[in-house]
C-alpha cells in the first residue's frame, strides 16, 4: 500500500497519495493523536468530481505537497470545465497540534472560469486498536455536530468519560457548509489568476480549551525554524560518497519528525504510521544510535522511561517493580482498562537497554549529575534484572508472558514464530535470549564504571563480579561446538535453541565474547548463509524456520545490522563492518527517498534489487538512525568521559575518498575529524578538539 504520512509531536496524518482520507479504507487512513482517529474522511472534489493526481511528494516528512487537476467536465448544456484547466495544490503540515491544509487554485484556461471546491470531512473517534482490527470493546458515542460559517465541530463522549472534538475552521467565506461535513468554496478566476483557502483541523481531548490557532504562515515558519535548529545542533557530515551523504540527511530529517515530547523531554517514537508512541526498546535503541549526532535526545528518552518505570507486580500489564515499559497507549480502550497498554511492560530487553543508554550517554557527555538524579531508577532496574528477570537464579534473564492480552515473545523478535528450534519446533517459555544476556553484561559493566566515578566502589565490585560470572556461564550454555556459533536462546528446559540467527551478533557490542569466539561469530554473520549481499538476515538461509519474506525469520532489519556493525567495529572487525554498511547502502538506493525501511526481505542481492516487505513502517526510528551508526563505525569512535579518553581509529570505505565529521559533541566540548585518501594513502586530521580528552587509537577494552 502506497501512502503519505506527516507528523509533528504526537499528531500524525495518514492519507492516500492524492491526500484524501477514504472512509473504511483497509489501511486505516486518518488524522490521529493519542491513539484516536479524529478524521476518518477528508476528500477533495472539484465541481463534485474527484481531481486527477499529478504528483505527490512527502520527502520532507513534516510537510506534503500534492498536485492535482480537474477531469474534463460536460453536461447536457455543454462544457462546464475543460480538462486540466485548474491546477490544484494541496500543501499540508502539522504544528502545535493543528493540521494546516492550504488549497491553492490556479486557472490555466484562456478565459475566466467559475468552479467549486468541496472538502468532505467526517470524524469517527475510533480507537487505533479497533481501526487496525486488533481489538473490539466498549466504546462511547458521537454526540453531534456544530456548524456555522466559521467552523465545523464533531463531538464524541468516550467510554473513558473524556470528551473528544474535531474542530475544523477556514480562512475564506464558504458558499455552503453542511452539518454532515461538506464545506464548499466557490471560485471565479481570470486566466493565470490563483487564489488560496486554508483549512485548519484541530483535535481536542477533554474540556480544556486548546491554544488559539495561529495563522498558517507563522505556524510554518515556526516549524521550519525548529528543523533549522535541529540541524544546527546535530553533528555535520560531508563525504564524497553520495549514497551515504543522502542517507545521513534522510536519517536526521526522519528522526526529527519522529521526535515527541510527552512532558519529560524529546525522544524518538518507534515509527509511522502505527507506532508514534513511547516504546521502551525502540526508543532506547534509536537514542543510542543517535548519541554521536545529538546526545540530548538520550536524556529525554531516559527521563520518559524513568517516569513510567514499573512500580508494582501486575500480571495484566506484565509489570514488575523496576521494569522498563514496552509500550504505552492513550486511547479509549487503554483508558478503560480493556487493553493492558497503560503502559504495557512485556519486554525483556528494555530494562538492561535503559541502563546501557544511561551509561553510554554519560560516557559521551560526562553528565554524572544526571546519573545521580536517576540512581533510584538504576537500582530498581538492577533489582528487576536479578530478582524478576532471573527468577530461577541461573544468572540468565528470561521472559514469560503473563498478561492474557500481552505478547508471547518479548525480545525484539516478538513474532509468535520467531524463536524456533533446528527441527522447526517453537521454543516454549521461559526463554533466555542470547542478546539479552549481552545487554545485561554490558549494563552491569557500564553501571559499575559509573559507581566507581561516584565512589561507590563496593557496588561497582559486585556488579563486575556478577557480569563476569554471566560471561562464563553464557559461553558454557549458549555456545554450540558443532557449528561454532551461539544459540539464539535457551528454552524452558534450558535446551539450546540452535537455529543460526542474527541475535548473537548483538553480543559483540557488549564485549562479552573472547577473541576466538569473536572470530567465529563475525565470520558467520558475513557468510553467504547470513549475509544476503544487502545485509545480515535475521535467520540463516537453509535453517528450518528460514523464510526470506517472514517478519523475523529471514528478513533483513537495518537496526539489527546497525548494532552488529557497531559491535564489529568495537572488537576490531572493521572489514566485516564495512561489508555490512556497503550492503545496506546499496539496498537503500532502491527505496523511496533513499529511506531504509523498518525491514525488507532476505532474498539474495543476485536478484538485482532488494525485495520490499509488504507492510514495513517508514519512517521507522531505529532504521532512520542506522546510517548514523555508519559514521560512528567508520570513525571507530567510542568516547569515555569518565576516563577522559576518546577512542578513535578512522577508516574509509573502498568506495569513498573523503569523510568530514564536524562538531561531534563529547563532554563539554566538540571534536571534528577529516579523513582523506590521496595517492593510495589515508590521512586523518583532528580539525578541532575542545573536549580536553586524550585521543587514543587503540581498540577500546570494556569502555
For each residue, the residues with C-beta under 8 A, 3 or more apart:
1: 26 27 615
2: 16 17
3: 14 15 16 17 27 29 273
4: 14 15 16 17 19 56 58 64 66
5: 12 13 14 15 58 272 273
6: 12 13 58 61 62 63 64 92 93 94 257
7: 11 12 13 61 62 94 257 258 272 276
8: 11 12 62 93 94 95 223 257
9: 94 97 259 260 261
10: 33 34 260 262 276 277
11: 7 8 31 32 33 94 97 99 203
12: 5 6 7 8 31 32 33 94 272 273 276
13: 5 6 7 30 31 32 92 94 99
14: 3 4 5 21 27 28 29 30 31 32 272 273
15: 3 4 5 18 19 20 21 29 42 64
16: 2 3 4 19 20 21 22 25 29
17: 2 3 4 53 56 66
18: 15 44 51 53 56 66 68
19: 4 15 16 42 44 56 64 66 68 90 92
20: 15 16 29 42 43 44
21: 14 15 16 25 29 30 31 39 40 41 42 43
22: 16 25 29 41 43
23: 40 41 122
24:
25: 16 21 22 28 29
26: 1
27: 1 3 14
28: 14 25 37 128 131 132 273
29: 3 14 15 16 20 21 22 25 40
30: 13 14 21 37 38 39 40 131
31: 11 12 13 14 21 37 38 39 42 99 166 201 203
32: 11 12 13 14 35 36 37 38 128 273 276
33: 10 11 12 36 38 97 203 205
34: 10 203 205 330 331
35: 32 127 128 129 277 329 330 331 334
36: 32 33 125 126 127 128 164 203 205 330 331 332
37: 28 30 31 32 40 123 124 125 126 127 128 131
38: 30 31 32 33 123 125 164 166 201 203
39: 21 30 31 42 121 122 123 166 201
40: 21 23 29 30 37 122 123 124 126
41: 21 22 23 120 121 122 181
42: 15 19 20 21 31 39 119 120 121
43: 20 21 22 50 119 120
44: 18 19 20 50 51 68 88 90 103 117 118 119 120
45: 48 49 50 51 117 118 120
46: 49 51 70 81 86 88 115 116 117 118
47: 70 73 80 81 115 116
48: 45 116 118
49: 45 46 70 71 73
50: 43 44 45 71
51: 18 44 45 46 68 69 70 71 88
52: 68 69 70 71 84
53: 17 18 56 66 67 68
54: 67 68 69
55: 66 67
56: 4 17 18 19 53 64 65 66 67
57: 60 64 65 66
58: 4 5 6 61 63 64 65
59: 593
60: 57 63 64 253
61: 6 7 58 253 254 256 257 619
62: 6 7 8 93 94 223 227 256 257
63: 6 58 60 91 92 93 220 223
64: 4 6 15 19 56 57 58 60 90 91 92 93
65: 56 57 58 89 90 91
66: 4 17 18 19 53 55 56 57 89 90 91
67: 53 54 55 56 87 88 89 90
68: 18 19 44 51 52 53 54 87 88 89 90
69: 51 52 54 83 84 85 86 87 88
70: 46 47 49 51 52 73 81 83 84 85 86 88 115
71: 49 50 51 52 83
72: 81 82 83
73: 47 49 70 79 80 81 82 83
74: 78 79 80
75: 78 80
76:
77: 80
78: 74 75
79: 73 74 82
80: 47 73 74 75 77
81: 46 47 70 72 73 85 86 109 113 115
82: 72 73 79 85 109
83: 69 70 71 72 73
84: 52 69 70 108
85: 69 70 81 82 107 108 109 113
86: 46 69 70 81 105 106 107 108 109 113 115 189
87: 67 68 69 104 105 106 108 194
88: 44 46 51 67 68 69 70 103 104 105 117
89: 65 66 67 68 102 103 104 106
90: 19 44 64 65 66 67 68 101 102 103
91: 63 64 65 66 101 102 104
92: 6 13 19 63 64 99 100 101 102
93: 6 8 62 63 64 99 100 219 220 223
94: 6 7 8 9 11 12 13 62 97 98 99 100
95: 8 98 100 219 220 222 223
96: 211 214 219 222
97: 9 11 33 94 202 203 210 211
98: 94 95 200 201 202 213 219
99: 11 13 31 92 93 94 200 201 202
100: 92 93 94 95 198 199 200 216 219 220
101: 90 91 92 198 199 200 201
102: 89 90 91 92 196 197 198 216
103: 44 88 89 90 117 119 196 197 198 199
104: 87 88 89 91 194 195 196
105: 86 87 88 117 187 189 194 195 196
106: 86 87 89 189 192 193 194
107: 85 86 112 113 189 190 191 192 193 194
108: 84 85 86 87 191 192
109: 81 82 85 86 113 191
110: 191
111: 191
112: 107 188 189 190 191
113: 81 85 86 107 109 188 189
114: 186 187 188
115: 46 47 70 81 86 186 187
116: 46 47 48 175 184 185 186 187
117: 44 45 46 88 103 105 184 185 187 197
118: 44 45 46 48 182 183 184 185
119: 42 43 44 103 182 183 184 199
120: 41 42 43 44 45 181 182 183
121: 39 41 42 152 166 168 181 183 201
122: 23 39 40 41 154 181
123: 37 38 39 40 142 154 156 166
124: 37 40 142
125: 36 37 38 140 142 154 156 158 164 166
126: 36 37 40 130 131 139
127: 35 36 37 130 131 135 137 139 331 332 333
128: 28 32 35 36 37 131 132 274 329 331
129: 35 132 134 135 329 331 333 339
130: 126 127 133 134 135 136 137 139 333
131: 28 30 37 126 127 128
132: 28 128 129 274
133: 130
134: 129 130
135: 127 129 130 333 338 339 405
136: 130
137: 127 130 332 333 336 338 339
138: 159 336 338
139: 126 127 130 158 159 332 333
140: 125 156 157 158 159 160 332
141: 156 157
142: 123 124 125 154 155 156
143: 155 156 157
144: 155
145: 152 153 154 155 179 180 181
146: 151 152 153 155 179
147: 151 152 153 177 178 179
148: 151 177
149: 173 174 177
150: 169 170
151: 146 147 148 167 168 169 170
152: 121 145 146 147 167 168 169 177 179 181 183
153: 145 146 147 165 166 167 168
154: 122 123 125 142 145 165 166 168 181
155: 142 143 144 145 146 163 164 165
156: 123 125 140 141 142 143 163 164 165
157: 140 141 143 161 163 164
158: 125 139 140 161 162 163 164 332 335
159: 138 139 140 332 336
160: 140 332 335 336
161: 157 158
162: 158 205 206 332 335
163: 155 156 157 158 205 206 207
164: 36 38 125 155 156 157 158 203 204 205
165: 153 154 155 156 203 204
166: 31 38 39 121 123 125 153 154 201 202 203 204
167: 151 152 153 201 202 203 204 210
168: 121 151 152 153 154 183 199 200 201 202
169: 150 151 152 199 200 202 213
170: 150 151 174 183 185 197 198 199 200
171: 197 198 200 216
172: 185 197 198
173: 149
174: 149 170 177 183 184 185
175: 116 184 185 186
176: 182 183 184
177: 147 148 149 152 174 182 183 184
178: 147 181 182
179: 145 146 147 152
180: 145
181: 41 120 121 122 145 152 154 178
182: 118 119 120 176 177 178
183: 118 119 120 121 152 168 170 174 176 177 199
184: 116 117 118 119 174 175 176 177
185: 116 117 118 170 172 174 175 197
186: 114 115 116 175
187: 105 114 115 116 117 195
188: 112 113 114
189: 86 105 106 107 112 113 193 194 195
190: 107 112 193
191: 107 108 109 110 111 112
192: 106 107 108
193: 106 107 189 190
194: 87 104 105 106 107 189
195: 104 105 187 189
196: 102 103 104 105
197: 102 103 117 170 171 172 185
198: 100 101 102 103 170 171 172 216
199: 100 101 103 119 168 169 170 183
200: 98 99 100 101 168 169 170 171 213 216
201: 31 38 39 98 99 101 121 166 167 168
202: 97 98 99 166 167 168 169 210 213
203: 11 31 33 34 36 38 97 164 165 166 167
204: 164 165 166 167 210
205: 33 34 36 162 163 164
206: 162 163
207: 163
208:
209:
210: 97 167 202 204 213
211: 96 97
212:
213: 98 169 200 202 210
214: 96 218 219 222
215: 218 219
216: 100 102 171 198 200 219 220
217: 220 221
218: 214 215 221 222
219: 93 95 96 98 100 214 215 216 222 223
220: 63 93 95 100 216 217 223 224
221: 217 218 224 225
222: 95 96 214 218 219 225 226
223: 8 62 63 93 95 219 220 226 227
224: 220 221 227 228
225: 221 222 228 229
226: 222 223 229 230
227: 62 223 224 230 231 253 256
228: 224 225 231 232
229: 225 226 232 233
230: 226 227 233 234 252 256 294
231: 227 228 234 252
232: 228 229
233: 229 230 294 296
234: 230 231 252 293 294
235: 292 293 294 631 661 662 663 664 665
236: 660 661 662 663
237: 245 248 631 659 660 661 662
238: 245 658 659 660 662
239: 244 245 656 658 659 660
240: 656 657 658
241: 244 245 585 653 655 656 659
242: 245 246
243: 246 247 585 586 588 589 594
244: 239 241 247 248 585 627 630 653 656
245: 237 238 239 241 242 248 249
246: 242 243 249 250 594
247: 243 244 250 251 585 588 594 596 627 630
248: 237 244 245 251 252 627 628 630 631
249: 245 246 252 253
250: 246 247 253 254 593 594 595 624 627
251: 247 248 254 255 596 624 625 626 627 628
252: 230 231 234 248 249 255 256 293 628
253: 60 61 227 249 250 256 257
254: 61 250 251 257 258 595 619 621 624
255: 251 252 258 259 268 286 290 297 621 624 625
256: 61 62 227 230 252 253 259
257: 6 7 8 61 62 253 254 619
258: 7 254 255 268 269 271 272 276 286 619 621 624
259: 9 255 256 266 267 268 269 297
260: 9 10 266 267 268 269 276 277 278
261: 9 264 265 266 267 300
262: 10 278 304
263:
264: 261 300 303 304 306 307
265: 261 296 299 300 301 303 304
266: 259 260 261 296 297 300
267: 259 260 261 278 283 287 297 300 301 304
268: 255 258 259 260 282 283 286 287 290 297 301 621 625
269: 258 259 260 275 276 277 278 279 282 283 621
270: 275 276 277 279 282 283 286 617 620 621 622
271: 258 274 275 276 282 598 617 618 619 620 621 623
272: 5 7 12 14 258 275 276 617 618 619 620
273: 3 5 12 14 28 32 276 617
274: 128 132 271 617
275: 269 270 271 272 279 282 617 620
276: 7 10 12 32 258 260 269 270 271 272 273
277: 10 35 260 269 270 327 328 329 330
278: 260 262 267 269 283 304 305 308 325 327 328 343
279: 269 270 275 282 283 326 327
280: 283 284 305 324 325 326 327 347 350 353 354
281: 284 285 326 347 349 350 353 412
282: 268 269 270 271 275 279 285 286 621 622
283: 267 268 269 270 278 279 280 286 287 301 304 305 621
284: 280 281 287 288 301 305 324 350 353 354 356 357
285: 281 282 288 289 353 559 563 622
286: 255 258 268 270 282 283 289 290 301 559 621 622 624 625
287: 267 268 283 284 290 291 297 298 301 302 357
288: 284 285 291 298 353 356 357 360
289: 285 286 559 562 622 625 626 628 629
290: 255 268 286 287 293 294 295 297 298 625 628
291: 287 288 294 295 298 360 361 364 632
292: 235 364 628 631 632 635 637 664
293: 234 235 252 290 628 631
294: 230 233 234 235 290 291 297 665
295: 290 291 298 299 361 364 365 665
296: 233 265 266 299 300
297: 255 259 266 267 268 287 290 294 300 301
298: 287 288 290 291 295 301 302 357 360 361 364
299: 265 295 296 302 303 361 367 370
300: 261 264 265 266 267 296 297 303 304
301: 265 267 268 283 284 286 287 297 298 304 305 357
302: 287 298 299 305 306 354 357 358 361 370 374
303: 264 265 299 300 306 307
304: 262 264 265 267 278 283 300 301 307 308
305: 278 280 283 284 301 302 308 309 324 325 350 354
306: 264 302 303 309 354 374 377
307: 264 303 304
308: 278 304 305 324 325 328 343
309: 305 306 322 323 324 325 377 380 381
310: 314 319 320 321 322 323 324 325 345 384
311: 319 321
312: 319 320 321
313: 319 320 321
314: 310 317 318 319 320
315: 318 319 402 403
316: 319 340 403 404
317: 314 340 341 342 343 344 345 346 403 406
318: 314 315 326 340 344 345 346 401 402 403 406 407 410
319: 310 311 312 313 314 315 316 323 345
320: 310 312 313 314 323 345 384 388
321: 310 311 312 313 380 383 384 388
322: 309 310 351 380 381 382 383 384 388
323: 309 310 319 320 345 350 351 381 384 388
324: 280 284 305 308 309 310 345 347 350 351 353 354 381
325: 278 280 305 308 309 310 328 343 344 345 347 350
326: 279 280 281 318 343 344 345 346 347 350 407 410
327: 277 278 279 280 341 343 344
328: 277 278 308 325 334 341 342 343 344
329: 35 128 129 277 333 334 339 341 342 343 344
330: 34 35 36 277 334 335
331: 34 35 36 127 128 129 334 335
332: 36 127 137 139 140 158 159 160 162 335 336
333: 127 129 130 135 137 139 329 336 338 339
334: 35 328 329 330 331 337 338 339 341 342
335: 158 160 162 330 331 332 342
336: 137 138 159 160 332 333
337: 334 342
338: 135 137 138 333 334
339: 129 135 137 329 333 334 342 344 405
340: 316 317 318 344 403 405 406
341: 317 327 328 329 334 344
342: 317 328 329 334 335 337 339
343: 278 308 317 325 326 327 328 329
344: 317 318 325 326 327 328 329 339 340 341 403 406 407
345: 310 317 318 319 320 323 324 325 326
346: 317 318 326 399 401 403 406 407 410
347: 280 281 324 325 326 350 351 399 407 410 411
348: 351 389 397 398 399 410 411 433 436
349: 281 352 353 410 411 412 433 435 436 439
350: 280 281 284 305 323 324 325 326 347 353 354
351: 322 323 324 347 348 354 355 381 384 385 389
352: 349 355 356 381 385 397 436 439 440 442 443
353: 280 281 284 285 288 324 349 350 356 357 439 443
354: 280 284 302 305 306 324 350 351 357 358 377 381
355: 351 352 358 359 378 381 382 443 444 446 447
356: 284 288 352 353 359 360 439 442 443 446
357: 284 287 288 298 301 302 353 354 360 361
358: 302 354 355 361 362 370 371 374 378 446 447 450
359: 355 356 362 363 443 446 447 449 450
360: 288 291 298 356 357 363 364 446
361: 291 295 298 299 302 357 358 364 365 367 370
362: 358 359 365 366 367 368 370 371 450 641 642
363: 359 360 446 638 639 640 641 642 703
364: 291 292 295 298 360 361 639 641 665 666 667
365: 295 361 362 370 641 665 666 667
366: 362 641 642 667 668
367: 299 361 362 370 371
368: 362 371 372 450 453 454
369: 372 373
370: 299 302 358 361 362 365 367 373 374
371: 358 362 367 368 374 375 378 450 453 454
372: 368 369 375 454
373: 369 370
374: 302 306 358 370 371 377 378
375: 371 372 378 379
376: 379 380
377: 306 309 354 374 380 381
378: 355 358 371 374 375 381 382 447
379: 375 376 382 383
380: 309 321 322 376 377 383 384
381: 309 322 323 324 351 352 354 355 377 378 384 385 443
382: 322 355 378 379 385 386 444 447 463
383: 321 322 379 380 386 387 388
384: 310 320 321 322 323 351 380 381 387 388 389
385: 351 352 381 382 388 389 390 397 440 443
386: 382 383 389 390 466
387: 383 384 390 391
388: 320 321 322 323 383 384 385 391
389: 348 351 384 385 386 397 398 440
390: 385 386 387 393 394 395 396 397 398
391: 387 388 398 430
392: 398 430
393: 390
394: 390 473 494
395: 390 466 469 470 473
396: 390 432 437 470 473 474 477 490
397: 348 352 385 389 390 432 436 437 440
398: 348 389 390 391 392 429 430 431 432 490
399: 346 347 348 409 410 411 429 430 431 433
400: 429 430 431
401: 318 346 406 407 408 410 429
402: 315 318 406
403: 315 316 317 318 340 344 346 406
404: 316
405: 135 339 340
406: 317 318 340 344 346 401 402 403
407: 318 326 344 346 347 401 410 414
408: 401 414 416 429
409: 399 413 414 415 416 418 419 431
410: 318 326 346 347 348 349 399 401 407 414
411: 347 348 349 399 414 418 419 431 433 435 436 503
412: 281 349 435 560
413: 409 418 419 501 503 538 552
414: 407 408 409 410 411 418 552
415: 409 418 550 551 552 553
416: 408 409 426
417: 420 426 545 550 552 553
418: 409 411 413 414 415 551 552 553
419: 409 411 413 426 427 431 433 488 489 491 497
420: 417 424 425 426 427 497 499 544 545 553
421: 424 425 426 427 491 497 498 499 544
422: 498 499 543 544
423: 544
424: 420 421 544 545
425: 420 421
426: 416 417 419 420 421
427: 419 420 421 431 489 491 492 497
428: 431 491 492
429: 398 399 400 401 408 491 492
430: 391 392 398 399 400 492
431: 398 399 400 409 411 419 427 428 489 490 491 492 497
432: 396 397 398 436 437 489 490
433: 348 349 399 411 419 436 437 488 489 503
434: 437 438 474 478 486 487 488 489 503 504 506 507
435: 349 411 412 438 439 503 504 505 506 507
436: 348 349 352 397 411 432 433 439 440
437: 396 397 432 433 434 440 441 470 474 478 507 512
438: 434 435 441 442 474 506 507 509 510 512
439: 349 352 353 356 435 436 442 443 506 510
440: 352 385 389 397 436 437 443 444 467 470
441: 437 438 444 445 467 470 471 474 510 512
442: 352 356 438 439 445 446 509 510 511 512
443: 352 353 355 356 359 381 385 439 440 446 447
444: 355 382 440 441 447 448 463 464 466 467 470
445: 441 442 448 449 463 464 467 510 511 702
446: 355 356 358 359 360 363 442 443 449 450
447: 355 358 359 378 382 443 444 450 451 460 463
448: 444 445 451 452 459 460 461 463 464 467
449: 359 445 446 452 453 460 642
450: 358 359 362 368 371 446 447 453 454 642
451: 447 448 454 456 457 459 460 463
452: 448 449 455 456 457 460 642
453: 368 371 449 450 642
454: 368 371 372 450 451
455: 452
456: 451 452 459 460
457: 451 452 460 461
458: 461 462
459: 448 451 456 462 463
460: 447 448 449 451 452 456 457 463 464
461: 448 457 458 464 465
462: 458 459 465 466
463: 382 444 445 447 448 451 459 460 466 467
464: 444 445 448 460 461 467 468
465: 461 462 468 469
466: 386 395 444 462 463 469 470
467: 440 441 444 445 448 463 464 470 471
468: 464 465 471 472
469: 395 465 466 472 473
470: 395 396 437 440 441 444 466 467 473 474 512
471: 441 467 468 474 475 512
472: 468 469 475 476
473: 394 395 396 469 470 476 477
474: 396 434 437 438 441 470 471 477 478 507 512
475: 471 472 478 479 513 514 517
476: 472 473 479
477: 396 473 474 490 494 496
478: 434 437 474 475 486 487 490 496 504
479: 475 476 485 486 487 517
480: 483 484 485 486 487 496 498
481: 484
482:
483: 480 498 500
484: 480 481 520 524
485: 479 480 500 504 520 521 524
486: 434 478 479 480 504 507 517 521
487: 434 478 479 480 490 496 497 498 499 504
488: 419 433 434 497 498 499 501 503 504
489: 419 427 431 432 433 434 496 497 503
490: 396 398 431 432 477 478 487 494 495 496 497
491: 419 421 427 428 429 431 494 495 497
492: 427 428 429 430 431
493:
494: 394 477 490 491
495: 490 491
496: 477 478 480 487 489 490
497: 419 420 421 427 431 487 488 489 490 491
498: 421 422 480 483 487 488
499: 420 421 422 487 488 539 540 543 544 545
500: 483 485 524 529 530 539 540 543
501: 413 488 504 538 539 540 543
502: 505 506 525 530 536 537 538 539 557 560 561 564
503: 411 413 433 434 435 488 489 506
504: 434 435 478 485 486 487 488 501 507 521
505: 435 502 508 521 525 536 560 563 564 567
506: 434 435 438 439 502 503 509 510 560 563 564 567
507: 434 435 437 438 474 486 504 510 512 513 521 567
508: 505 511 513 518 521 522 564 567 568 570 571 573
509: 438 442 506 563 564 566 567 570
510: 438 439 441 442 445 506 507 567
511: 442 445 508 570 571 701 702
512: 437 438 441 442 470 471 474 507
513: 475 507 508 517 518 521 571
514: 475 517 518
515: 518 519
516: 519 520
517: 475 479 486 513 514 520 521
518: 508 513 514 515 521 522 571 573
519: 515 516 522 523
520: 484 485 516 517 523 524
521: 485 486 504 505 507 508 513 517 518 524 525
522: 508 518 519 525 526 568 571 573 576
523: 519 520 526 527 576
524: 484 485 500 520 521 527 529 530 540
525: 502 505 521 522 530 531 536 564 568 576 580
526: 522 523 530 531 536 576 579 580
527: 523 524 530 531
528: 531 541
529: 500 524 540 541 542
530: 500 502 524 525 526 527 536 537 540 541
531: 525 526 527 528 535 536 537 579 580 583
532: 535 536 537 556 583 602 603 604 605
533: 583 586 604 605 606
534: 556 583 584 586 587 600 605 610
535: 531 532 556 558 561 580 583 584 587
536: 502 505 525 526 530 531 532 556 560 561 564 580
537: 502 530 531 532 540 541 546 548 554 555 556 602
538: 413 501 502 552 553 554 555 556 557 560 602
539: 499 500 501 502 543 545 546 547 550 552 553 554 602
540: 499 500 501 524 529 530 537 543 546
541: 528 529 530 537 546 548 554 602
542: 529 546
543: 422 499 500 501 539 540 546 553
544: 420 421 422 423 424 499
545: 417 420 424 499 539 550 553 554
546: 537 539 540 541 542 543 553 554
547: 539 550 553 554
548: 537 541 554 555 601 602 603 611
549: 554 555 601 602 611 613
550: 415 417 539 545 547 553 554 555
551: 415 418 555 599 613
552: 413 414 415 417 418 538 539 555
553: 415 417 418 420 538 539 543 545 546 547 550
554: 537 538 539 541 545 546 547 548 549 550 601 602
555: 537 538 548 549 550 551 552 599 600 601 602 613
556: 532 534 535 536 537 538 560 561 587 599 600 601 602 610
557: 502 538 560 561 598 599 623
558: 535 561 562 584 596 597 598 599 622 623 626
559: 285 286 289 562 563 620 622 623 625 626
560: 412 502 505 506 536 538 556 557 563 564
561: 502 535 536 556 557 558 564 565 580 584 626
562: 289 558 559 565 566 622 625 626 629
563: 285 505 506 509 559 560 566 567 629
564: 502 505 506 508 509 525 536 560 561 567 568 580
565: 561 562 568 569 576 577 580 581 629 630 633
566: 509 562 563 569 570 577 629 632 633
567: 505 506 507 508 509 510 563 564 570 571
568: 508 522 525 564 565 571 573 574 576 577 580 633
569: 565 566 572 573 574 577 632 633 636
570: 508 509 511 566 567 636 638 699 700
571: 508 511 513 518 522 567 568 699
572: 569 699
573: 508 518 522 568 569 576 577
574: 568 569 577 578 633 636 651
575: 578 579
576: 522 523 525 526 565 568 573 579 580
577: 565 566 568 569 573 574 580 581 633
578: 574 575 581 582 634 651 653 654
579: 526 531 575 576 582 583
580: 525 526 531 535 536 561 564 565 568 576 577 583 584
581: 565 577 578 584 585 630 633 634 653
582: 578 579 585 586 653 654 655
583: 531 532 533 534 535 579 580 586 587 605
584: 534 535 558 561 580 581 587 588 596 626 627 630
585: 241 243 244 247 581 582 588 589 630
586: 243 533 534 582 583 589 605
587: 534 535 556 583 584 590 591 596 600 605 610
588: 243 247 584 585 591 594 595 596 627
589: 243 585 586 594
590: 587 609 610
591: 587 588 594 595 596 597 600 610 612 618
592: 595 618
593: 59 250
594: 243 246 247 250 588 589 591
595: 250 254 588 591 592 618 619 623 624
596: 247 251 558 584 587 588 591 623 624 626 627
597: 558 591 600 612 613 616 617 618 620 623
598: 271 557 558 613 616 617 618 620 623
599: 551 555 556 557 558 613 616 623
600: 534 555 556 587 591 597 610 611 612 613 616
601: 548 549 554 555 556 610 611 612 613
602: 532 537 538 539 541 548 549 554 555 556
603: 532 548 607 610 611
604: 532 533 607
605: 532 533 534 583 586 587 608 610
606: 533
607: 603 604 611
608: 605
609: 590
610: 534 556 587 590 591 600 601 603 605
611: 548 549 600 601 603 607
612: 591 597 600 601 616
613: 549 551 555 597 598 599 600 601 616
614:
615: 1
616: 597 598 599 600 612 613 620
617: 270 271 272 273 274 275 597 598 620
618: 271 272 591 592 595 597 598 623
619: 61 254 257 258 271 272 595 623 624
620: 270 271 272 275 559 597 598 616 617 623 624
621: 254 255 258 268 269 270 271 282 283 286 624 625
622: 270 282 285 286 289 558 559 562 625 626
623: 271 557 558 559 595 596 597 598 599 618 619 620 626
624: 250 251 254 255 258 286 595 596 619 620 621 627
625: 251 255 268 286 289 290 559 562 621 622 628 629
626: 251 289 558 559 561 562 584 596 622 623 629 630
627: 244 247 248 250 251 584 588 596 624 630 631
628: 248 251 252 289 290 292 293 625 631 632
629: 289 562 563 565 566 625 626 632 633
630: 244 247 248 565 581 584 585 626 627 633 634
631: 235 237 248 292 293 627 628 634 635 637 659 661
632: 291 292 566 569 628 629 635 636 637
633: 565 566 568 569 574 577 581 629 630 636
634: 578 581 630 631 650 651 652 653 659 675
635: 292 631 632 648 649 650 661 673
636: 569 570 574 632 633 647 648 649 650 651
637: 292 631 632 646 647 648 650 664
638: 363 570 646 647 700 703
639: 363 364 645 646 647 666 667 693
640: 363 643 644 645 646 647 700 703
641: 362 363 364 365 366 644 666 667 693
642: 362 363 366 449 450 452 453
643: 640 703
644: 640 641 667 692 693 694
645: 639 640 693 694 695 696 703
646: 637 638 639 640 666 671 691 693 694 695 696
647: 636 637 638 639 640 696 697 698 699 700 703
648: 635 636 637 673 695 696 697
649: 635 636 697 698 699
650: 634 635 636 637 659 673 675 684
651: 574 578 634 636 675 682
652: 634 656 657 658 659 675 677 682
653: 241 244 578 581 582 634 656
654: 578 582
655: 241 582
656: 239 240 241 244 652 653 659 677
657: 240 652 676 677 678
658: 238 239 240 652 674 675 676 677
659: 237 238 239 241 631 634 650 652 656 674 675
660: 236 237 238 239 672 673 674 675 687
661: 235 236 237 631 635 664 672 673 674
662: 235 236 237 238 672 673 687 688
663: 235 236 670 672
664: 235 292 637 661 670 671 672 673
665: 235 294 295 364 365 669 670
666: 364 365 639 641 646 669 670 671 691 693
667: 364 365 366 639 641 644 691 692 693
668: 366 691 692
669: 665 666 689 690 691 692
670: 663 664 665 666 688 689 690 691
671: 646 664 666 686 688 689 690 691 695
672: 660 661 662 663 664 686 687 688 689
673: 635 648 650 660 661 662 664 684 685 686 687
674: 658 659 660 661 684 685 687
675: 634 650 651 652 658 659 660 682 683 684 685
676: 657 658 682 683 685
677: 652 656 657 658 680 681 682 683
678: 657 681 683
679:
680: 677
681: 677 678
682: 651 652 675 676 677
683: 675 676 677 678
684: 650 673 674 675
685: 673 674 675 676
686: 671 672 673 689 695
687: 660 662 672 673 674
688: 662 670 671 672
689: 669 670 671 672 686 693 695
690: 669 670 671
691: 646 666 667 668 669 670 671
692: 644 667 668 669
693: 639 641 644 645 646 666 667 689
694: 644 645 646
695: 645 646 648 671 686 689
696: 645 646 647 648 700
697: 647 648 649
698: 647 649
699: 570 571 572 647 649
700: 570 638 640 647 696 703
701: 511
702: 445 511
703: 363 638 640 643 645 647 700
